[in-house]
Amino acid sequence: MTSPLPSHVAVVGGGIFGASTAAQLARRGVRVTLVTDAALGSGASGRSLAWLNSAGQRSAEYHALRLAGIDRYRTWSARVPGSSDYLRFTGGLTWAPEGESFADVFAYERSIGYDARWLSAGEIAAVTPGVNPASVAAEGAIFNPGEGWVDLPSVIAVLIAELTRRGGTIIENAGDAQPVVEDDRVIGVRTESGERIVADAVVLATGPDVPDHLARLGVTIGTQSPVAFVAFTKPVDTELVAVLNTPLVAVRRTVGGGLALDSAWSEEEIEIADDGAIVVHDATLDRLLEQGSRVLAGNPTLELDHVGAGFKPIPADGEPVIGAIEEIGGLYAAFSHSGATLGLITGELLAEEIATGVASPLLATFRSARFTREHELTATP
């Protein structure tokens, strides 16, 4: 220990990472001020497909962290009253584009002990209803029964209520809040209006803005955060319960009985206007709704309710950035594409590090320093 443990932490960001970290710090007796640019949950957490999973192939460390993340949601579902309204472990179903195969993905998942079952199109209805068998790849699909989905604004609301009960302070609509640094150590946060919040430590949990916030402090982390959107439908009559990850559309249920839809191709059709506004064209939305209908049994008509558009937080190498920023004492960050799956475990591990000064082994490979080292190697003549 080279410095005293913090008694007051400022958390910047009102999404799932910020709310989770703030509530966990408060549980440990740390005084917390949470500052967010707009309303709580109005950023990336409010427009997430929020599929809870560790499907596919990734590093062993990332897989382990995601499994821990899913485990914390299972604990939440067992202990938080009313959580079944917004947190469901109803499985995930995925299939390959025609002409490709997911047989190797299935074999890999089975080899690492990830719960996976291969289903033919004819077997799907009996296992996970609501899917149009005609839309499934000829080779069949992978069903992962342990996966699920979560409504992040609902989780954030519970966490914020706990933070408030434990004496935490919440400042919404603070604009672009920035850490204040003196002598290579953070001393607090300054809001866009100039209000100064003195703190012993600061957590940056500002979604896709984390790299920019760090860059202003002279710290570089790689980012590839693309513009993206999720379309939310009005309530629809369907038996679907699983999360679908299909070649042309991903689908999950919503709290209000509608569906959340996104896809890779639809994101490519987004335009950025001269004034920086994100433009999602009606033709793109119409096609996405059509694709959503196509994968559902009975092909119900889907009506658009609203669109959540913004930049998707993705580090340059795809792996999370979580933990202390080595260049600046008392500064921490949480930046990841898998905000839903990692939402609870990230807050827990970060809060434990901050409150105890002991680094988590689970986060060892996810430190921002990997980008610093990469930058130094690139800059070496």
N, C-alpha and C positions, 0 to 999 in steps of 0.2 A: 504494500500500500504506500503510494507516494503522496497522496492527498486525502483529506478527510472525506467521508462519505457524504453525499449531497443530502441536504434537509429540504430543499425546494427544487423541483424539476419543472421546467416549462416544456410542454409537449406541443409541437406545432403540427397541426393536421387533425381534422375531425372525422377521418375515415376509420376503417376497422383497425388499422395498425395504431393510430393515435389513441383511439378510445380504449383499445385493449391494453396498451402500455400504461396509459394513465390510470385505469382502474386497478391494474395489478400493482402499480407503485403505491396507490392509496391503501391497498390491502396490507402493504408492508410498512405502513406508518409514515410514508413520505408525503410531504405537502406537494400538491400538484396544481399547476395552472395549465389548462388546455386551451390553446389558441387556434382558431380556424379561420380561413379567409372568408368563407361564406357560411352557409348553414351546415350543421352537422350531417355527415353522410351525403353531401351534395356533389362530391367529386367522383373519383373512380369507383368507390364502394357503392355508389348509388346507381351505377350503370354496368354492373358486372353480371356475367352469366352465373357466377358463383357456384360452379360445379366443384364439389368436394371429391378430389380424386388424387391418385398417384399412378395413373395408367401410363402405358408407353415406356419408353426407354430414356433414362436420365442418369446422372451420377448417383452412386450409392448413397452419398451424403445427402443429396437433395431428396432422394426417395425416402430416406429415414426421417428427415425433417417433415416431409409431407405426411407420412404415416403418423408421426406424433401429432401433427396438426389435426388430422381426422380423429385421432383418439380423444383430443380435448373437446371436440364437438360432440362426441358420443357421451362424454362425461356431462357436458352441458345439457344434452337432451334428457339425461336421466335425472338431473337435479334442478333444472330451472322450470318452474311452472309455466305452462302455456307454450313451451318451445316447439311443440309439434305443429303449431300453426305456421311456423316459418323455417323449420329445420327438419328435413326428411332424409332418411337413409333408404331410398327406394331403388337404388341401383343405377347403373349407367350402361347404355347400349351403344356400341360403335361398330361401323362397318366401313370397308374400303371402297374407293371409287372403282367403277368397272374397269377391268384390265389390270388392276393391282390386287395385291393380296395382303391381308393382315395376319396370315398364318404365323409369320415370324414374330410378330408382336405378341400374339397369343402364347407362343412357345416361350418367349422371354418372360412374360408376366408369370406364367406357371413356374418357370425355373427359379424365380426369386420369391415364390410363395405368395404372390399377389393373387387374391381370389378372382378367378376368371373361369368362365364357362363358355364353350363354343355352341352356338345355337344355329340351326338351319332356319330358313325363313318360316317354315311350317311349325317350328317349335316355339317361336317367340310369343305368340298370343297366350299360351298356357303359362309362360314364365313371367312375362312382363307385358301387360295388355296395352292397347291403344295405339299400336304401331301398324302401319300399312305394310303387310308382308311383300307386296309387289315392289316396294321401294328399296328393299334390302338387297345387298349385293348377292349375286348368285352363289358365292362361296359360303354365305352365312355371316354371322356377326358375333362379336365378343360381348358377353354380358358380365359385368363386374358388380356382383350383388352388394358389396360393401360400400359402394359410392353413394353420393347423394347431392343435395343442393341446400343452400341457405339464403335467406333474405337478409343481407348485411345491414340495411338500415334498422331492421328489427333488433338485431344483436347489438348494434351500436346504441340504440335507445336503452336497452337493459344495462349496458356497461356505463353509460352516462348517468343513469339513475343511481347506480352504485357509487360512482365517483362523487356525485352530489351528496349522497348520504354520508360519505366518509370525509366530507369537508373540502372536497376539491372545488376549484373555480373554473368556470367555463366562459370563454370569451368568443362569441361568434361574430361573423361579419367584420373581422379585423383587417381584411385586405391582405396584402402580401407581407406577412411577418417574417423577419429575418433575424437569425442569431447575431448577437453582438459579441465581438471577440476583442480581448485585450491581452497582449503578451502571450499570444498563442493559446489562450484559454477562454472558453465561453463564459460570459458573465450575465447573460440574460437574453432577452428577445425585445426587438423593437417592432411595433406594429406599423402598418402603412401610415397611420395618422401621426406617428411619432411617439406614441405611448411606450414607455420603457417598463419592462417586467424583469426585475432582478431575479436571477436563478443561479443555482450552483451547477446545474447541468441542463442541457437542452436536447430533446429528441426531435429530429426532423422526420416527419411521417407525412410528407406532402405529395405522395403519389408520384406522377411523372415530373413534378417540379423539383424533386430532390436533387438531381444532378445540377440543375441551374442554381439552386440555393448553395450547394457546395462549391460550385465554380466561382461564385462571388467571393468566397472565402479562400480561393486559391487551391481548392482540392478538386481533382479531376476523377470522375468515375464514368465508365463507358455507359452509354444508353442507346437504345434503338427504338424508344417509345413511339409507336405509330399512332396515327389518328384512327379511331374506331367508334363503333356505336352498337347499342343493343336496342332492338325494337321490342316494345312491350304491347301485347294485345289486350283487347277487352276480354272479359270472361268467355270461355268457350266450353262447349259440351264435348269432353273427351275423356276416355278412360286412362290416358297416359299418366304414368307415375314416375317412370325412369327419366333420367337425363339422356337425351339423344345427342350423339356426336357423329353426324353423317357427312358425306362428301360435300354437300351443298348447303347444309344448315345445321346449327346446333340448337337444341330446344330444351327448355325446362319449364315446369309449372311455376306459377307465382302465387303469392299469398292471396291475392284477390280472385283466383280462379282463372286467370289468363295464362299467357305463355310469354317467355322471354326468348328472343331469337337473335342469333348472330351468325356470321360466316366470314371466311377469309375473302371470298370474291366480293362481297358487298363492301367490305372495308376499302378495297382497291378502287371503288367507284366514288368514294368521298372526295370532295373538293374543298380547298381552303380559299376563301374569298380574299380579295385585296385587303379588306379590313381585319383579316384574321378569323372571320366567322367560319364555322364548320358547316358545310352544305351537304346534306344527305338528300339526294334526288328522289322524287316521288316514284320514278320508274324502278329505282333500286329497292325501295320499300315494298312496292307491289310485287316484285319478283321474289323478295325474301319471304313475304307472306305466302305466296304461292308455293314456294319450296317447303315452308313449314307445313302447309296443308297437305302437301303430297306425301309426307312421311307419316301422317296420322291416319289411323283407321277411319274409313268413312269420308276422308278428305273434307273436313268441316271448313266453312268459310271463316277466315281469320280477319278480324277488324283491328286496325291499329288504334292503340290508346295513346301512347306517347313514345318518344325516342330519347334515349340517353346517349349523347355524343361527347367525345373528348379524347384526350390522349391516353393510351394504355401504358401503364408503367412497366417497362421491360428493360432490365440491364443488358448491356451489350453482349454478354456471353450467355444470357438466358437464366443464369443462376441468381439467387437473391443477394442483396447487399443488406446485411443486418449486423449492427453492433457499433462499437466505438470507432470514431474517426481518429486515427492515430496522430494526424498532424495538429489537431486542436483538442486540448484537454477538455473533458466534460461534455464533448459533443458526440451524439449518437445518431444513427440513421436507420430507417427501415424502408427498403425499396425493392419491390418484387412484383412480378406478373401474377403470381399465385396468391394474391391478397386474401381471397376467400379461404382457401385451404389452410394457409399459414396464419390467418388472422389472430386466433387465440394463442397459439403456441409462441408466435413472435412476441406478443405483448408480455407473456409470462417470462420468456428467456431474457428479453431486454430488461424488464423490471428487476429481475433477479441480479443481473450483472450490475445494474446501476445502484441498487440498494445494498449490495454486498461487496462490490468491487472484484468479484470472482468471475472470470470469463467462462462462458459456457462452451464445453467441448463440441456440442452440437452445432455451434455457429463458427467453428474454427475455419472452415473453408469459405465462409461467406462474408469475410471482412472486406471493407473497401480497399484495404492496402494492396489487394491483388491488382487493382487497376493502377495504383501508384507505381508498383514495381514494373508493370508492363510498360507504363509511360516512360519510366527511367531507362528501361532497356531499349525502347524504340529511339529515345533521344541520344543514346550513347553512340558517338561516331565510330 
